[in-house]
Every structure is written in structure tokens, then in C-alpha cells.
Amino acid sequence: MRKAVIAGNWKMHMTCAEARAYAESFVPQMADLPDDRVVVLAPPFTAIAALSEALAGSDIKLSSQNVHWDNGGAYTGSISADMLKEHGVSYAIVGHSEPRKYHSESDEQINRRALSAQAADLIPIVCVGETDIQRSSRETERVIRRQVEQSLEDLDPSRMVVAYEPIWAIGTGKTCDAAEANRICGLIRSWVGYQDVVIQYGGSVKADNIDQLMAQSDIDGVLVGGASLDPISFARIAQYRVPVTI
């Protein structure tokens, strides 16, 4: 059975002091977390050590927001998998739409990052998704299939997470219809070719839509941006309740 992965991506938010204060509020709210899910926080690099200390003794996992493909070298501003593991990091987000957009990251680079993460026993969260223009041009499936095939090449599907993040829904307040998000996640599962691969949805996920999203058959978790910055809001997301149908 696939275990849901509920991940909060803080992006460029939170100082060390703010991260500690967040953990002080958030950790107690996770005390009775059901065992069918994993909660992950992805702070900026500068706050990883502080948050790692603040989460000690809890079951909450740490993720980085990226990882380099080499263990060391002349890569100013980059962080290696070994540097992350030293602070208890166990996941690494790669291929998020923002590095793809602002730093021109290619599927090949994303694949190298993900392979580096797996080689170091980190679990990569590999992001894929289409733009508004691509969707309106009916290119969604072609674009995402290409990203899946190139970004996930040679990865072990049992040790990774794929995050479907329609770019047009990230930070816009627009949310992909739950049924449509589920359809795309199902296609991704078929393209990966491994039934138990964990597939998240990301894009304006909030406390008021999490239950509906998590009720879908092919959505195994969420990658949350803005709503993860509030420990109360994100706690509600982590404590989602799938509606019971009679």
C-alpha cells in the first residue's frame, strides 16, 4: 500500500528563528498523525540545521529544495547530497517549476540531480507540470510525458516521489479540478510503469480542498507551497480526512 507524502515547500521564506517558532507550534499538532502518511518540511538551505534540531524526536521528515548532482566541486551556491544528509535531510525536491523557469533547469539536469539524491539514499521529489499556454494548446499530456521520460530516466521508482504541479495553478489561487488532477496522476503512474510509485499533486493546495484531493485514487499526497507557511493551516492539511462514502 502506498503511503501518502504530505510535503511543505517553504521556498524563500523563514529565518532560523522563524523555523524554530514554526516547529514549536507544528510538532505537537502531529502527535497523533495516522500511520498511513509521512509529513515532510522543506525549508530554505539556511534554516535546515535549525529546523533539524527543532524537529528532533518527532517523526517529521526534512527535505531540501534542491540538490546538486556532484558530491563537491567548484559550484558556487550549490549544495551536495552529503551536506544535506549531515543535517538529517531525507528528501530532496528537484525539477520544481521555479528553478525550471528562473534558472533554465533542463530535464537532463533534473535527472542528474535526482540520480545523485538516490545514490546518497535521499528520496527525490521530482516535479513535472505544464504551463497555462501548454494546457490551452492541448499539449499537457505530451509535455508531462516528456518530462517523466527524461527526468526519471534510470531512477529507482520505489525510492522516489513524483509531484504533478500544473504550473498555472502554483501560487495563483487556481486549483486543478480534483478529477483532472487524478487523471494526470494516473497517466504518470502508467508512464513510470510502477504501480506503487508515490505521486503527489501540487498547486494552490489548501486546508479547504485537501480532503477532496486526497480522496482521489491516484493522488498519494501533496506538495504545498503558501499554505505550508502557517503551522495551523499545514497541520490541517497533514491531518486530512478522506470523506467516507456509504
Secondary structure, DSSP 8 states (H G I E B T S, - for coil): ---EEEEEE--S---HHHHHHHHHHHHHHTTT--TTEEEEEE--GGGHHHHHHHTTTSS-EEEES---SSSSSS-TT---HHHHHTTTEEEEEES-HHHHHHS---HHHHHHHHHHHHHTT-EEEEEE---HHHHHTT-HHHHHHHHHHHHTTT--GGG-EEEE--GGGSSSS----HHHHHHHHHHHHHHHT-TT-EEEE-SS--TTTHHHHHTSTT--EEEESGGGGSHHHHHHHHT-------
